[in-house]
């Protein structure tokens, strides 16, 4: 997968439509896949105001990844 192109596309989608929970969720997952935890958490903050369900899904994945790194 072309990470940079995907990241740019998701960011563009969110800039055009800030309420696009799908794009925010996928951007969060992309950051996690790139081990960019801080960026994933920033995306989570934006996602919380758009979709509580998607935010809780991303939060669970962030927590899982952080725990994996810590152990």
PDB file of N, CA, C and O in Angstrom, chain B, residues numbered from 101:
ATOM      1  N   UNK B 101       0.845  -1.187   0.000  1.00  0.00           N
ATOM      2  CA  UNK B 101       0.000   0.000   0.000  1.00  0.00           C
ATOM      3  C   UNK B 101       0.888   1.249   0.000  1.00  0.00           C
ATOM      4  O   UNK B 101       1.959   1.267   0.606  1.00  0.00           O
ATOM      5  N   UNK B 102       0.440   2.239  -0.661  1.00  0.00           N
ATOM      6  CA  UNK B 102       1.190   3.494  -0.722  1.00  0.00           C
ATOM      7  C   UNK B 102       0.725   4.388   0.430  1.00  0.00           C
ATOM      8  O   UNK B 102      -0.250   5.130   0.312  1.00  0.00           O
ATOM      9  N   UNK B 103       1.456   4.292   1.549  1.00  0.00           N
ATOM     10  CA  UNK B 103       1.061   4.985   2.776  1.00  0.00           C
ATOM     11  C   UNK B 103       0.911   6.484   2.580  1.00  0.00           C
ATOM     12  O   UNK B 103      -0.088   7.071   2.995  1.00  0.00           O
ATOM     13  N   UNK B 104       1.902   7.106   1.949  1.00  0.00           N
ATOM     14  CA  UNK B 104       1.870   8.560   1.809  1.00  0.00           C
ATOM     15  C   UNK B 104       0.683   9.023   0.978  1.00  0.00           C
ATOM     16  O   UNK B 104       0.043  10.023   1.304  1.00  0.00           O
ATOM     17  N   UNK B 105       0.392   8.299  -0.090  1.00  0.00           N
ATOM     18  CA  UNK B 105      -0.754   8.650  -0.929  1.00  0.00           C
ATOM     19  C   UNK B 105      -2.058   8.459  -0.159  1.00  0.00           C
ATOM     20  O   UNK B 105      -2.966   9.286  -0.244  1.00  0.00           O
ATOM     21  N   UNK B 106      -2.140   7.379   0.582  1.00  0.00           N
ATOM     22  CA  UNK B 106      -3.349   7.120   1.373  1.00  0.00           C
ATOM     23  C   UNK B 106      -3.523   8.198   2.440  1.00  0.00           C
ATOM     24  O   UNK B 106      -4.622   8.716   2.638  1.00  0.00           O
ATOM     25  N   UNK B 107      -2.435   8.529   3.120  1.00  0.00           N
ATOM     26  CA  UNK B 107      -2.506   9.559   4.158  1.00  0.00           C
ATOM     27  C   UNK B 107      -2.961  10.890   3.556  1.00  0.00           C
ATOM     28  O   UNK B 107      -3.816  11.569   4.125  1.00  0.00           O
ATOM     29  N   UNK B 108      -2.398  11.259   2.421  1.00  0.00           N
ATOM     30  CA  UNK B 108      -2.778  12.515   1.760  1.00  0.00           C
ATOM     31  C   UNK B 108      -4.250  12.493   1.364  1.00  0.00           C
ATOM     32  O   UNK B 108      -4.947  13.497   1.511  1.00  0.00           O
ATOM     33  N   UNK B 109      -4.725  11.366   0.869  1.00  0.00           N
ATOM     34  CA  UNK B 109      -6.126  11.258   0.442  1.00  0.00           C
ATOM     35  C   UNK B 109      -7.075  11.387   1.630  1.00  0.00           C
ATOM     36  O   UNK B 109      -8.085  12.085   1.545  1.00  0.00           O
ATOM     37  N   UNK B 110      -6.754  10.714   2.742  1.00  0.00           N
ATOM     38  CA  UNK B 110      -7.608  10.819   3.930  1.00  0.00           C
ATOM     39  C   UNK B 110      -7.606  12.233   4.485  1.00  0.00           C
ATOM     40  O   UNK B 110      -8.652  12.752   4.875  1.00  0.00           O
ATOM     41  N   UNK B 111      -6.419  12.867   4.521  1.00  0.00           N
ATOM     42  CA  UNK B 111      -6.344  14.241   5.014  1.00  0.00           C
ATOM     43  C   UNK B 111      -7.161  15.181   4.133  1.00  0.00           C
ATOM     44  O   UNK B 111      -7.846  16.073   4.634  1.00  0.00           O
ATOM     45  N   UNK B 112      -7.087  14.978   2.836  1.00  0.00           N
ATOM     46  CA  UNK B 112      -7.867  15.795   1.901  1.00  0.00           C
ATOM     47  C   UNK B 112      -9.361  15.588   2.134  1.00  0.00           C
ATOM     48  O   UNK B 112     -10.129  16.551   2.164  1.00  0.00           O
ATOM     49  N   UNK B 113      -9.768  14.340   2.296  1.00  0.00           N
ATOM     50  CA  UNK B 113     -11.183  14.040   2.533  1.00  0.00           C
ATOM     51  C   UNK B 113     -11.676  14.734   3.800  1.00  0.00           C
ATOM     52  O   UNK B 113     -12.784  15.270   3.827  1.00  0.00           O
ATOM     53  N   UNK B 114     -10.857  14.726   4.844  1.00  0.00           N
ATOM     54  CA  UNK B 114     -11.241  15.355   6.108  1.00  0.00           C
ATOM     55  C   UNK B 114     -11.255  16.877   5.981  1.00  0.00           C
ATOM     56  O   UNK B 114     -12.087  17.542   6.598  1.00  0.00           O
ATOM     57  N   UNK B 115     -10.335  17.434   5.182  1.00  0.00           N
ATOM     58  CA  UNK B 115     -10.336  18.891   5.030  1.00  0.00           C
ATOM     59  C   UNK B 115     -11.552  19.356   4.241  1.00  0.00           C
ATOM     60  O   UNK B 115     -12.085  20.434   4.504  1.00  0.00           O
ATOM     61  N   UNK B 116     -11.993  18.559   3.285  1.00  0.00           N
ATOM     62  CA  UNK B 116     -13.180  18.905   2.494  1.00  0.00           C
ATOM     63  C   UNK B 116     -14.452  18.681   3.323  1.00  0.00           C
ATOM     64  O   UNK B 116     -15.398  19.465   3.249  1.00  0.00           O
ATOM     65  N   UNK B 117     -14.458  17.601   4.109  1.00  0.00           N
ATOM     66  CA  UNK B 117     -15.626  17.232   4.909  1.00  0.00           C
ATOM     67  C   UNK B 117     -15.149  16.817   6.300  1.00  0.00           C
ATOM     68  O   UNK B 117     -14.922  15.633   6.549  1.00  0.00           O
ATOM     69  N   UNK B 118     -14.993  17.796   7.219  1.00  0.00           N
ATOM     70  CA  UNK B 118     -14.469  17.503   8.554  1.00  0.00           C
ATOM     71  C   UNK B 118     -15.297  16.478   9.333  1.00  0.00           C
ATOM     72  O   UNK B 118     -14.787  15.855  10.265  1.00  0.00           O
ATOM     73  N   UNK B 119     -16.544  16.301   8.968  1.00  0.00           N
ATOM     74  CA  UNK B 119     -17.404  15.339   9.646  1.00  0.00           C
ATOM     75  C   UNK B 119     -17.355  13.942   9.064  1.00  0.00           C
ATOM     76  O   UNK B 119     -18.196  13.104   9.390  1.00  0.00           O
ATOM     77  N   UNK B 120     -16.381  13.681   8.208  1.00  0.00           N
ATOM     78  CA  UNK B 120     -16.265  12.376   7.555  1.00  0.00           C
ATOM     79  C   UNK B 120     -15.629  11.379   8.518  1.00  0.00           C
ATOM     80  O   UNK B 120     -14.407  11.241   8.567  1.00  0.00           O
ATOM     81  N   UNK B 121     -16.471  10.685   9.282  1.00  0.00           N
ATOM     82  CA  UNK B 121     -15.958   9.771  10.303  1.00  0.00           C
ATOM     83  C   UNK B 121     -15.194   8.600   9.693  1.00  0.00           C
ATOM     84  O   UNK B 121     -14.230   8.118  10.288  1.00  0.00           O
ATOM     85  N   UNK B 122     -15.609   8.138   8.523  1.00  0.00           N
ATOM     86  CA  UNK B 122     -14.899   7.028   7.879  1.00  0.00           C
ATOM     87  C   UNK B 122     -13.455   7.417   7.562  1.00  0.00           C
ATOM     88  O   UNK B 122     -12.526   6.653   7.822  1.00  0.00           O
ATOM     89  N   UNK B 123     -13.279   8.607   7.003  1.00  0.00           N
ATOM     90  CA  UNK B 123     -11.928   9.061   6.655  1.00  0.00           C
ATOM     91  C   UNK B 123     -11.086   9.265   7.907  1.00  0.00           C
ATOM     92  O   UNK B 123      -9.907   8.910   7.928  1.00  0.00           O
ATOM     93  N   UNK B 124     -11.683   9.834   8.950  1.00  0.00           N
ATOM     94  CA  UNK B 124     -10.948  10.024  10.198  1.00  0.00           C
ATOM     95  C   UNK B 124     -10.541   8.687  10.808  1.00  0.00           C
ATOM     96  O   UNK B 124      -9.410   8.526  11.268  1.00  0.00           O
ATOM     97  N   UNK B 125     -11.460   7.735  10.809  1.00  0.00           N
ATOM     98  CA  UNK B 125     -11.163   6.414  11.371  1.00  0.00           C
ATOM     99  C   UNK B 125     -10.038   5.742  10.598  1.00  0.00           C
ATOM    100  O   UNK B 125      -9.102   5.209  11.194  1.00  0.00           O
ATOM    101  N   UNK B 126     -10.128   5.765   9.282  1.00  0.00           N
ATOM    102  CA  UNK B 126      -9.083   5.140   8.466  1.00  0.00           C
ATOM    103  C   UNK B 126      -7.745   5.857   8.627  1.00  0.00           C
ATOM    104  O   UNK B 126      -6.694   5.215   8.633  1.00  0.00           O
ATOM    105  N   UNK B 127      -7.777   7.170   8.756  1.00  0.00           N
ATOM    106  CA  UNK B 127      -6.546   7.931   8.982  1.00  0.00           C
ATOM    107  C   UNK B 127      -5.934   7.517  10.318  1.00  0.00           C
ATOM    108  O   UNK B 127      -4.719   7.352  10.422  1.00  0.00           O
ATOM    109  N   UNK B 128      -6.764   7.351  11.327  1.00  0.00           N
ATOM    110  CA  UNK B 128      -6.274   6.884  12.630  1.00  0.00           C
ATOM    111  C   UNK B 128      -5.610   5.528  12.531  1.00  0.00           C
ATOM    112  O   UNK B 128      -4.532   5.319  13.087  1.00  0.00           O
ATOM    113  N   UNK B 129      -6.247   4.602  11.827  1.00  0.00           N
ATOM    114  CA  UNK B 129      -5.663   3.266  11.637  1.00  0.00           C
ATOM    115  C   UNK B 129      -4.366   3.333  10.840  1.00  0.00           C
ATOM    116  O   UNK B 129      -3.415   2.607  11.130  1.00  0.00           O
ATOM    117  N   UNK B 130      -4.328   4.194   9.847  1.00  0.00           N
ATOM    118  CA  UNK B 130      -3.114   4.349   9.046  1.00  0.00           C
ATOM    119  C   UNK B 130      -1.960   4.821   9.929  1.00  0.00           C
ATOM    120  O   UNK B 130      -0.843   4.315   9.829  1.00  0.00           O
ATOM    121  N   UNK B 131      -2.245   5.800  10.798  1.00  0.00           N
ATOM    122  CA  UNK B 131      -1.200   6.269  11.711  1.00  0.00           C
ATOM    123  C   UNK B 131      -0.731   5.142  12.629  1.00  0.00           C
ATOM    124  O   UNK B 131       0.464   5.017  12.898  1.00  0.00           O
ATOM    125  N   UNK B 132      -1.657   4.331  13.104  1.00  0.00           N
ATOM    126  CA  UNK B 132      -1.265   3.208  13.958  1.00  0.00           C
ATOM    127  C   UNK B 132      -0.388   2.227  13.193  1.00  0.00           C
ATOM    128  O   UNK B 132       0.602   1.724  13.725  1.00  0.00           O
ATOM    129  N   UNK B 133      -0.747   1.960  11.959  1.00  0.00           N
ATOM    130  CA  UNK B 133       0.048   1.037  11.138  1.00  0.00           C
ATOM    131  C   UNK B 133       1.455   1.570  10.891  1.00  0.00           C
ATOM    132  O   UNK B 133       2.392   0.800  10.678  1.00  0.00           O
ATOM    133  N   UNK B 134       1.594   2.897  10.921  1.00  0.00           N
ATOM    134  CA  UNK B 134       2.907   3.526  10.738  1.00  0.00           C
ATOM    135  C   UNK B 134       3.596   3.801  12.083  1.00  0.00           C
ATOM    136  O   UNK B 134       4.636   4.457  12.136  1.00  0.00           O
ATOM    137  N   UNK B 135       2.993   3.286  13.175  1.00  0.00           N
ATOM    138  CA  UNK B 135       3.510   3.499  14.534  1.00  0.00           C
ATOM    139  C   UNK B 135       3.581   4.979  14.910  1.00  0.00           C
ATOM    140  O   UNK B 135       4.486   5.406  15.627  1.00  0.00           O
ATOM    141  N   UNK B 136       2.627   5.743  14.424  1.00  0.00           N
ATOM    142  CA  UNK B 136       2.534   7.165  14.772  1.00  0.00           C
ATOM    143  C   UNK B 136       1.393   7.327  15.781  1.00  0.00           C
ATOM    144  O   UNK B 136       0.302   7.788  15.447  1.00  0.00           O
ATOM    145  N   UNK B 137       1.683   6.934  17.021  1.00  0.00           N
ATOM    146  CA  UNK B 137       0.663   6.921  18.066  1.00  0.00           C
ATOM    147  C   UNK B 137       0.136   8.333  18.354  1.00  0.00           C
ATOM    148  O   UNK B 137      -1.069   8.526  18.516  1.00  0.00           O
ATOM    149  N   UNK B 138       1.039   9.315  18.417  1.00  0.00           N
ATOM    150  CA  UNK B 138       0.604  10.683  18.716  1.00  0.00           C
ATOM    151  C   UNK B 138      -0.381  11.199  17.679  1.00  0.00           C
ATOM    152  O   UNK B 138      -1.392  11.813  18.021  1.00  0.00           O
ATOM    153  N   UNK B 139      -0.080  10.945  16.404  1.00  0.00           N
ATOM    154  CA  UNK B 139      -0.981  11.384  15.337  1.00  0.00           C
ATOM    155  C   UNK B 139      -2.317  10.655  15.417  1.00  0.00           C
ATOM    156  O   UNK B 139      -3.369  11.243  15.165  1.00  0.00           O
ATOM    157  N   UNK B 140      -2.269   9.378  15.766  1.00  0.00           N
ATOM    158  CA  UNK B 140      -3.510   8.610  15.913  1.00  0.00           C
ATOM    159  C   UNK B 140      -4.364   9.200  17.038  1.00  0.00           C
ATOM    160  O   UNK B 140      -5.587   9.275  16.918  1.00  0.00           O
ATOM    161  N   UNK B 141      -3.723   9.614  18.122  1.00  0.00           N
ATOM    162  CA  UNK B 141      -4.470  10.201  19.234  1.00  0.00           C
ATOM    163  C   UNK B 141      -5.040  11.571  18.859  1.00  0.00           C
ATOM    164  O   UNK B 141      -6.135  11.920  19.299  1.00  0.00           O
ATOM    165  N   UNK B 142      -4.321  12.341  18.060  1.00  0.00           N
ATOM    166  CA  UNK B 142      -4.850  13.622  17.585  1.00  0.00           C
ATOM    167  C   UNK B 142      -6.074  13.391  16.697  1.00  0.00           C
ATOM    168  O   UNK B 142      -7.059  14.126  16.768  1.00  0.00           O
ATOM    169  N   UNK B 143      -5.988  12.367  15.871  1.00  0.00           N
ATOM    170  CA  UNK B 143      -7.121  12.022  15.006  1.00  0.00           C
ATOM    171  C   UNK B 143      -8.298  11.562  15.853  1.00  0.00           C
ATOM    172  O   UNK B 143      -9.449  11.876  15.550  1.00  0.00           O
ATOM    173  N   UNK B 144      -8.010  10.822  16.907  1.00  0.00           N
ATOM    174  CA  UNK B 144      -9.058  10.373  17.827  1.00  0.00           C
ATOM    175  C   UNK B 144      -9.805  11.565  18.414  1.00  0.00           C
ATOM    176  O   UNK B 144     -11.030  11.531  18.532  1.00  0.00           O
ATOM    177  N   UNK B 145      -9.082  12.610  18.781  1.00  0.00           N
ATOM    178  CA  UNK B 145      -9.725  13.809  19.343  1.00  0.00           C
ATOM    179  C   UNK B 145     -10.720  14.405  18.361  1.00  0.00           C
ATOM    180  O   UNK B 145     -11.816  14.808  18.752  1.00  0.00           O
ATOM    181  N   UNK B 146     -10.347  14.465  17.090  1.00  0.00           N
ATOM    182  CA  UNK B 146     -11.252  14.981  16.064  1.00  0.00           C
ATOM    183  C   UNK B 146     -12.443  14.039  15.869  1.00  0.00           C
ATOM    184  O   UNK B 146     -13.577  14.484  15.691  1.00  0.00           O
ATOM    185  N   UNK B 147     -12.172  12.756  15.904  1.00  0.00           N
ATOM    186  CA  UNK B 147     -13.207  11.752  15.658  1.00  0.00           C
ATOM    187  C   UNK B 147     -14.258  11.752  16.766  1.00  0.00           C
ATOM    188  O   UNK B 147     -15.432  11.489  16.508  1.00  0.00           O
ATOM    189  N   UNK B 148     -13.842  12.044  17.992  1.00  0.00           N
ATOM    190  CA  UNK B 148     -14.785  12.051  19.128  1.00  0.00           C
ATOM    191  C   UNK B 148     -15.952  12.996  18.892  1.00  0.00           C
ATOM    192  O   UNK B 148     -17.080  12.702  19.289  1.00  0.00           O
ATOM    193  N   UNK B 149     -15.689  14.127  18.250  1.00  0.00           N
ATOM    194  CA  UNK B 149     -16.768  15.099  18.041  1.00  0.00           C
ATOM    195  C   UNK B 149     -17.654  14.731  16.851  1.00  0.00           C
ATOM    196  O   UNK B 149     -18.684  15.364  16.620  1.00  0.00           O
ATOM    197  N   UNK B 150     -17.253  13.717  16.107  1.00  0.00           N
ATOM    198  CA  UNK B 150     -17.991  13.318  14.904  1.00  0.00           C
ATOM    199  C   UNK B 150     -18.769  12.022  15.123  1.00  0.00           C
ATOM    200  O   UNK B 150     -19.946  11.930  14.773  1.00  0.00           O
ATOM    201  N   UNK B 151     -18.105  11.022  15.703  1.00  0.00           N
ATOM    202  CA  UNK B 151     -18.739   9.712  15.867  1.00  0.00           C
ATOM    203  C   UNK B 151     -18.201   9.019  17.118  1.00  0.00           C
ATOM    204  O   UNK B 151     -17.054   8.575  17.152  1.00  0.00           O
ATOM    205  N   UNK B 152     -19.043   8.935  18.138  1.00  0.00           N
ATOM    206  CA  UNK B 152     -18.630   8.291  19.387  1.00  0.00           C
ATOM    207  C   UNK B 152     -18.292   6.813  19.160  1.00  0.00           C
ATOM    208  O   UNK B 152     -17.351   6.291  19.758  1.00  0.00           O
ATOM    209  N   UNK B 153     -19.056   6.147  18.302  1.00  0.00           N
ATOM    210  CA  UNK B 153     -18.813   4.719  18.056  1.00  0.00           C
ATOM    211  C   UNK B 153     -17.463   4.500  17.379  1.00  0.00           C
ATOM    212  O   UNK B 153     -16.694   3.635  17.800  1.00  0.00           O
ATOM    213  N   UNK B 154     -17.169   5.271  16.339  1.00  0.00           N
ATOM    214  CA  UNK B 154     -15.892   5.144  15.648  1.00  0.00           C
ATOM    215  C   UNK B 154     -14.741   5.547  16.574  1.00  0.00           C
ATOM    216  O   UNK B 154     -13.668   4.944  16.539  1.00  0.00           O
ATOM    217  N   UNK B 155     -14.972   6.571  17.403  1.00  0.00           N
ATOM    218  CA  UNK B 155     -13.932   7.015  18.335  1.00  0.00           C
ATOM    219  C   UNK B 155     -13.607   5.915  19.332  1.00  0.00           C
ATOM    220  O   UNK B 155     -12.438   5.695  19.649  1.00  0.00           O
ATOM    221  N   UNK B 156     -14.623   5.223  19.830  1.00  0.00           N
ATOM    222  CA  UNK B 156     -14.352   4.173  20.804  1.00  0.00           C
ATOM    223  C   UNK B 156     -13.635   2.999  20.141  1.00  0.00           C
ATOM    224  O   UNK B 156     -12.811   2.338  20.774  1.00  0.00           O
ATOM    225  N   UNK B 157     -13.941   2.739  18.881  1.00  0.00           N
ATOM    226  CA  UNK B 157     -13.235   1.682  18.133  1.00  0.00           C
ATOM    227  C   UNK B 157     -11.754   2.042  17.975  1.00  0.00           C
ATOM    228  O   UNK B 157     -10.880   1.205  18.198  1.00  0.00           O
ATOM    229  N   UNK B 158     -11.484   3.282  17.591  1.00  0.00           N
ATOM    230  CA  UNK B 158     -10.096   3.707  17.412  1.00  0.00           C
ATOM    231  C   UNK B 158      -9.368   3.740  18.753  1.00  0.00           C
ATOM    232  O   UNK B 158      -8.207   3.340  18.836  1.00  0.00           O
ATOM    233  N   UNK B 159     -10.035   4.210  19.795  1.00  0.00           N
ATOM    234  CA  UNK B 159      -9.419   4.249  21.122  1.00  0.00           C
ATOM    235  C   UNK B 159      -9.014   2.851  21.569  1.00  0.00           C
ATOM    236  O   UNK B 159      -7.929   2.667  22.119  1.00  0.00           O
ATOM    237  N   UNK B 160      -9.877   1.864  21.337  1.00  0.00           N
ATOM    238  CA  UNK B 160      -9.554   0.492  21.718  1.00  0.00           C
ATOM    239  C   UNK B 160      -8.300   0.013  20.992  1.00  0.00           C
ATOM    240  O   UNK B 160      -7.451  -0.651  21.587  1.00  0.00           O
ATOM    241  N   UNK B 161      -8.184   0.343  19.725  1.00  0.00           N
ATOM    242  CA  UNK B 161      -7.008  -0.076  18.945  1.00  0.00           C
ATOM    243  C   UNK B 161      -5.753   0.663  19.403  1.00  0.00           C
ATOM    244  O   UNK B 161      -4.682   0.061  19.489  1.00  0.00           O
ATOM    245  N   UNK B 162      -5.868   1.947  19.696  1.00  0.00           N
ATOM    246  CA  UNK B 162      -4.722   2.711  20.203  1.00  0.00           C
ATOM    247  C   UNK B 162      -4.243   2.094  21.519  1.00  0.00           C
ATOM    248  O   UNK B 162      -3.047   1.886  21.720  1.00  0.00           O
ATOM    249  N   UNK B 163      -5.188   1.809  22.403  1.00  0.00           N
ATOM    250  CA  UNK B 163      -4.850   1.218  23.705  1.00  0.00           C
ATOM    251  C   UNK B 163      -4.155  -0.123  23.525  1.00  0.00           C
ATOM    252  O   UNK B 163      -3.168  -0.420  24.198  1.00  0.00           O
ATOM    253  N   UNK B 164      -4.685  -0.933  22.606  1.00  0.00           N
ATOM    254  CA  UNK B 164      -4.091  -2.242  22.335  1.00  0.00           C
ATOM    255  C   UNK B 164      -2.659  -2.083  21.838  1.00  0.00           C
ATOM    256  O   UNK B 164      -1.767  -2.798  22.296  1.00  0.00           O
ATOM    257  N   UNK B 165      -2.426  -1.165  20.915  1.00  0.00           N
ATOM    258  CA  UNK B 165      -1.086  -0.959  20.369  1.00  0.00           C
ATOM    259  C   UNK B 165      -0.123  -0.422  21.431  1.00  0.00           C
ATOM    260  O   UNK B 165       1.032  -0.842  21.499  1.00  0.00           O
ATOM    261  N   UNK B 166      -0.607   0.508  22.259  1.00  0.00           N
ATOM    262  CA  UNK B 166       0.242   1.070  23.314  1.00  0.00           C
ATOM    263  C   UNK B 166       0.641  -0.024  24.306  1.00  0.00           C
ATOM    264  O   UNK B 166       1.787  -0.085  24.753  1.00  0.00           O
ATOM    265  N   UNK B 167      -0.311  -0.875  24.639  1.00  0.00           N
ATOM    266  CA  UNK B 167      -0.006  -1.971  25.572  1.00  0.00           C
ATOM    267  C   UNK B 167       0.989  -2.949  24.972  1.00  0.00           C
ATOM    268  O   UNK B 167       1.852  -3.471  25.678  1.00  0.00           O
ATOM    269  N   UNK B 168       0.877  -3.199  23.679  1.00  0.00           N
ATOM    270  CA  UNK B 168       1.804  -4.104  23.001  1.00  0.00           C
ATOM    271  C   UNK B 168       3.217  -3.529  23.011  1.00  0.00           C
ATOM    272  O   UNK B 168       4.192  -4.263  23.176  1.00  0.00           O
ATOM    273  N   UNK B 169       3.320  -2.219  22.835  1.00  0.00           N
ATOM    274  CA  UNK B 169       4.634  -1.564  22.839  1.00  0.00           C
ATOM    275  C   UNK B 169       5.223  -1.588  24.240  1.00  0.00           C
ATOM    276  O   UNK B 169       6.429  -1.773  24.407  1.00  0.00           O
ATOM    277  N   UNK B 170       4.372  -1.402  25.253  1.00  0.00           N
ATOM    278  CA  UNK B 170       4.838  -1.317  26.647  1.00  0.00           C
ATOM    279  C   UNK B 170       5.330  -2.655  27.185  1.00  0.00           C
ATOM    280  O   UNK B 170       6.112  -2.686  28.135  1.00  0.00           O
ATOM    281  N   UNK B 171       4.883  -3.760  26.595  1.00  0.00           N
ATOM    282  CA  UNK B 171       5.254  -5.078  27.125  1.00  0.00           C
ATOM    283  C   UNK B 171       6.274  -5.783  26.267  1.00  0.00           C
ATOM    284  O   UNK B 171       6.682  -6.899  26.585  1.00  0.00           O
TER     285      UNK B 171
END
